[in-house]
Amino acid sequence: MTTTPSELSAGQRLLQEGQNLLAQGDRVGAAQVLVRARDERDVVLAAHALIEQHDLVGSFHNVMGLDCTISERDDIFGFFRGHHSSRNPLRDYLADGWRTLSELMLLLEAVDQPLLKMPRVLEFASGHGRFTRHLVKALGPGRVVVSDVVPSAVEFSHTTFGVEGFLSASAPEDVQWPGRYDLVFVLSLFSHLPRSTWSRWLAVLYEAVAPGGLLVFSTHGIKAANFDHVTMDEEGYFFAASSESTAIDEQEYGTTFTSEAFVLARIAETLGADKLVHKSPVHFWNHQDAYVLRKPSAHVA
């Protein structure tokens, strides 16, 4: 069925006009039209992709100096696009990754292991590259490895940013680590885990850390719970089977809130309390608590 111009949305008409101008070689005109199309939510990613692909005036690449390609399957971008507070979802999404980089760097400075000196970094539960693109700018693709349970996420980061990647698994014990890493960064996974896998993931992720290396993870703590009017149980735990992800079962990946006491107890019983070297409440996005664990260095004979 053919769609007539009158049936197209304002965004679709602008997108079509921009594509026609590109085909005619009018880059200036195309940029002007596509920047307007980018403000229309139904075609925002399509217009953004054309601007970035053709390096037109108004591209985010020219402002940020990194690859700003965004996957159509990116649930985090979908969250920004659909959120009532986001007036410019592209800018909010890209700035959010940049903010995460600065917050991670501050956290690592606090334990005297700067990010820029990390030889090998694993970003676990990496999604479709919201943070990966910024990590690659800081370290280069050769020092970054990503992992996610969603195959398209791993493939997107490998193809787009040139990083190594491997599939995670639903069951923690099924993950096969290709190596060990000086930093294992796990942003907002423990804020989604059911009680049955919370400690198991902690144990398995710690295995991926090289001797002397760090495991950094974040949680929804008391501030987040109060903001969402959540009441935790006597252990300091709450789980709801819902999240922004459309690719993972809600019972496996929902929304989790944990008190500091709960987290510290799980660290102590799973790995030993001495592994915790730093904690920072409401550290990431002024919303999630951060914990830093260190694996002891290998003994020298």
Buried (B, 14 or more C-beta within 10 A) or exposed (E): EEEEEEEBEEBBBBBBBBBEBBEEEBBEBBBBBBBBBBBBEEBBBBBBBBBBEBEBEBBBBEEBEBBBBBBEBBBBBBBBBEEEEBEEBBEBBBEBBBBBBEBBBEBBEBEEBEBEEBEBBBBBBBBBBBBBBBBBBBBEBEBBBBBBBBEBBBBBBBEBBEBBBBBBEEEBEEBEBEEBBBBBBBBBBBBBBBBEBBBBBBEBBBEBBBEEBBBBBBBBBBBBBEEEEBEBEEEBBBBEEEBBBEBBEBEBBBBBBBBBEBBBBBBEEBBEEEBBBBBBEBBBBEBBBBBBBBBEEEEEE
